[in-house]
Structure formats: C-alpha cells, structure tokens
Amino acid sequence: MNKYLAVLTYDGTDFKGSQKQTNSRTVQGSFESALMSIHKEFVSTEFASRTDSGVHATNQVASFESSKELSSDLWISSINHYMPKDAKILKCIRVDKNLNVRRDALEREYVYKINFDRNISPIENRYYEHIDYHIKTEDLSKVYELFVGVHDFLSFAGRLAPSDISSKREIKHISHVKDEKSLEFSIIGKSFLYQQVRRMIGSFLLFMKGKMTINQLSEMIDNPKKGAINFLPSSKGLYLSNIKYDGVKI
C-alpha cells in the first residue's frame, strides 16, 4: 500500500464542516465518496485540521492509502471528476508511510477576512465577515504581543475536545493587512483549540471598537477562564490558509 497526501481547497458555505458526520454534507465525506468511486471500496482518510461549518480552506491537507500507483496529475483529475463543485484537489503526492498529517504538522495558518464597505457586494458578503462600524488598527501590535508565545488559551476556547489534555497552545505569529474596504488577519500556530481563532478575532474587534482594553486581554491570558470571550464572529470570514511539514512541500 502507498500513502498519498492530498491538498484540498473548498468553499465551506454549504458544508457542515470538514469532518465526516452521519447524515451531513462534509468535505471528508465528499472526499471519501470520490475515493470510493475510484477504488470501488471504502478508503479511509485523515485530515490535518478540522474546520467548522461554513469555514473555507485554500490549503487543507488529507492523507489516504491506496494500492494504486497513479501519477500526481492522474490522481488529481480522477478525484476531481467525482468531487463536488465546491471542493477540489489541488495536489496529490506520494509520501512516507509514517507521515501523520495531523500530528506532524509544524504550523497551521488561518486567515480571517473582514469587509467594512457599506455597499458590500452579495459575492463578497458570502466570503467576508461584514461590519459597518469604524475600527482603529493603530495599537493592534500591542495586542499581538500578548498572544504570541505559549499561553493557556482557555479564555478563547469553545468546548474542549476529549483529546485536549491541555488548553495551552503556541501562537507563532499574528499580522494584518488593511485597505480602505477590508482587513485581513493572519494567525499562525502549531495547533488551535476549538473556535480559538474566531474568538481571538472577536477579542481583536472588541479592542478596536474600544470595548476591551489591553489590561483586560492580558488578564484573560494570564488568568484563563472558560467563556471569558463569548463574542464569536461568523465562520464565513475564516480560511484555513496553509499547513507546513518538515520535508514535504505543500
């Protein structure tokens, strides 16, 4: 059996998340259905990151095993033939059998897109969080300094999964780019708690609106408390943007 790594992109709007669920349309379910059509039997897959309902991905990673030895181009065309229009394979390469796409990821990047154009188009409204109030980004670098590093992010977590032995996570980098109509955040870390990225974005928005101070944010990190941040921006602005591995070029 050979092990393959696939890079997927998808519009998460009409999916109930990436992870397979009974009686729900998911990215993993669609991917495994495509593989079954090719192999004429069930093929199990593993995804590097779990994305929630409505979250998009430009570079999600999944793995599967197969006795078939197809070229990368043939894998892509064969799988995409059976994939839905809102999810496609960008790359499919053979990798070492010991690679675990979830545990061996060195870092994951999430991007969150916000649009504050009062006349936002229907298309942009589908893929951006839309806000219609003034925000100030001048002091965001001070906020980022609080988050970067290893911290207990319990204050910024939704429900904890059974596998979450600890709520400590490492944030490696946070940045943003802004123009007259939009604001885009980038958050990079090795792994994240459930809803952590969106709740972090929520805290940034509260800070920019003047409804939360640096001291309050610092207190939430230094003395974590479940439910401290309950402002959860919508999933439509969130994108799984990149995943990095040692020795594997995505």
C-alpha positions in Angstrom: 0.0 0.0 0.0 1.2 3.5 -0.8 0.4 6.6 1.2 -0.7 9.8 -0.5 -1.0 13.4 0.7 -3.7 15.5 -1.0 -4.1 19.2 -0.8 -7.8 20.4 -0.9 -9.5 23.7 -1.4 -13.1 24.2 -0.7 -15.9 26.8 -0.2 -17.2 25.9 3.2 -20.5 27.7 2.9 -22.6 24.6 2.2 -20.6 22.1 4.1 -21.3 21.1 7.7 -17.6 21.3 8.4 -14.7 19.2 7.2 -15.0 16.1 9.5 -17.3 13.3 8.4 -20.7 13.2 10.2 -23.7 11.0 9.8 -26.4 12.4 7.6 -24.5 15.7 7.0 -22.7 17.0 3.9 -19.0 17.3 4.8 -15.7 17.7 3.0 -14.3 14.5 4.3 -17.5 12.6 3.3 -17.2 14.0 -0.2 -13.5 13.1 -0.5 -14.1 9.6 0.7 -17.0 9.2 -1.7 -14.8 10.2 -4.6 -12.1 7.8 -3.5 -14.7 5.0 -3.2 -15.8 5.7 -6.8 -12.2 5.2 -7.9 -11.4 2.2 -5.8 -14.8 0.5 -5.7 -14.4 0.1 -2.0 -14.2 2.3 1.1 -10.9 4.3 1.5 -10.3 5.9 4.9 -8.8 9.4 5.1 -7.3 11.6 7.7 -7.5 15.4 7.7 -4.7 17.6 9.1 -7.2 20.2 10.5 -10.8 20.2 11.4 -12.8 23.2 10.1 -16.2 24.1 11.3 -19.4 24.6 9.4 -19.0 27.5 6.9 -15.2 27.7 7.2 -13.3 27.7 3.9 -9.9 26.3 3.0 -7.3 27.3 0.4 -4.9 24.6 1.6 -6.4 21.8 3.6 -4.3 18.6 3.8 -5.6 15.0 3.9 -4.0 11.6 3.5 -5.1 8.2 2.3 -3.6 4.8 1.4 -4.0 3.0 -1.9 -2.5 0.1 -3.8 -2.9 2.1 -7.0 0.2 3.9 -8.4 -1.1 6.8 -10.4 0.8 10.0 -11.3 0.0 13.1 -9.4 -1.9 14.6 -12.4 -3.9 11.5 -12.9 -4.9 11.4 -9.2 -6.0 15.0 -9.3 -8.1 14.6 -12.4 -9.6 11.3 -11.2 -10.5 12.5 -7.8 -11.8 15.9 -9.0 -14.1 14.1 -11.5 -16.1 12.8 -8.6 -15.7 15.8 -6.2 -18.5 18.4 -5.9 -18.1 21.8 -7.5 -17.3 23.5 -4.1 -14.4 21.2 -3.2 -11.4 20.2 -5.3 -8.0 18.6 -5.1 -5.0 20.9 -5.9 -2.2 18.4 -5.4 -1.8 14.7 -4.7 1.7 13.3 -3.9 3.1 10.0 -2.6 4.7 10.4 0.9 6.4 8.4 3.6 4.1 5.8 5.2 5.0 7.1 8.6 3.8 10.7 7.9 0.8 11.6 10.1 -0.8 14.7 8.5 -2.4 15.8 11.8 0.4 15.2 14.4 3.3 16.0 12.1 2.2 19.5 11.0 4.7 22.1 12.1 2.4 25.0 11.8 -1.1 26.0 10.6 -2.1 29.4 9.2 -5.6 30.7 9.4 -6.7 33.9 7.7 -9.8 35.9 8.7 -11.3 38.4 6.2 -13.4 41.4 7.2 -15.1 43.9 4.9 -16.4 47.2 6.1 -17.7 48.6 2.8 -21.3 49.8 3.4 -22.1 48.8 -0.1 -20.6 45.3 0.1 -21.5 43.1 -2.9 -23.5 39.9 -2.4 -20.5 37.9 -3.5 -18.1 39.5 -1.0 -20.7 39.2 1.7 -20.6 35.4 1.2 -16.8 35.2 1.9 -16.2 38.1 4.4 -17.3 39.0 7.8 -19.1 42.3 7.3 -19.0 45.1 9.9 -20.5 48.5 9.5 -18.7 50.4 12.3 -15.4 52.3 12.5 -12.4 50.4 13.7 -8.9 51.6 14.7 -5.9 49.3 14.0 -3.1 51.5 15.3 -2.4 49.7 18.5 -3.0 46.1 17.3 0.7 45.3 17.5 0.5 45.6 21.3 -2.4 43.1 21.4 -0.4 40.7 19.2 2.5 40.8 21.7 0.1 39.4 24.4 -0.9 36.4 22.3 2.4 35.4 20.7 4.2 32.6 22.5 3.0 29.7 24.6 -0.1 30.5 26.7 -3.2 28.9 28.2 -5.9 29.9 25.8 -8.9 28.6 27.8 -10.4 32.1 27.8 -10.6 31.9 24.0 -11.8 28.3 23.6 -15.2 26.9 22.7 -15.9 23.4 24.0 -12.8 21.3 24.6 -12.4 18.1 22.7 -11.7 14.8 24.7 -8.2 14.9 23.1 -7.5 18.4 24.5 -5.4 17.3 27.5 -4.2 20.9 27.9 -5.5 24.2 26.7 -2.0 25.5 26.3 -1.1 26.4 22.7 1.7 28.3 20.9 1.0 31.2 18.7 3.9 31.9 16.4 2.9 35.0 14.5 0.0 37.4 14.1 -0.3 40.1 11.5 -2.8 42.0 9.4 -3.2 43.9 6.2 -5.7 46.7 5.7 -7.0 48.8 2.9 -9.9 51.2 2.6 -12.5 48.5 2.4 -11.1 45.4 4.1 -9.0 44.0 6.9 -7.3 40.6 6.8 -5.7 38.9 9.8 -3.2 36.0 9.7 -2.7 33.8 12.7 0.0 31.1 12.7 0.4 28.4 15.3 1.1 24.7 15.6 -2.4 23.8 16.6 -5.5 25.5 17.9 -8.4 24.9 20.3 -12.0 24.6 19.1 -13.1 28.1 18.0 -9.9 29.7 19.3 -9.1 31.6 16.1 -12.5 33.1 15.8 -12.7 34.1 19.5 -9.2 35.7 19.2 -10.5 37.7 16.2 -13.6 38.6 18.3 -11.3 40.0 21.0 -9.4 42.0 18.4 -12.6 43.5 17.2 -13.7 44.4 20.7 -10.4 46.1 21.3 -10.6 48.0 18.0 -14.1 49.2 19.0 -12.8 50.4 22.3 -14.9 47.8 24.3 -11.9 45.9 25.6 -8.5 47.2 26.9 -5.0 45.8 26.8 -5.2 45.1 30.5 -8.4 43.1 30.2 -6.9 41.0 27.4 -3.8 40.5 29.4 -5.8 39.3 32.4 -7.7 36.8 30.2 -4.4 35.3 29.1 -2.6 35.4 32.5 -5.7 34.1 34.4 -7.6 32.0 31.8 -11.3 31.3 32.4 -13.7 29.3 30.3 -16.1 31.6 28.5 -14.3 34.8 29.1 -14.6 35.7 25.4 -18.1 34.9 24.2 -18.0 37.1 21.0 -17.8 34.7 18.1 -17.5 36.3 14.7 -19.1 34.3 11.8 -17.4 31.4 10.2 -17.7 32.8 6.7 -14.7 35.0 7.1 -12.3 32.2 8.2 -10.0 30.4 5.9 -7.5 27.5 6.6 -4.7 29.0 4.5 -1.6 26.9 4.9 -0.1 23.9 6.7 3.7 23.2 6.9 5.6 20.0 7.3 9.2 19.1 7.5 10.5 17.8 4.2 7.1 18.0 2.4 6.3 20.9 0.2 2.6 21.7 0.1 
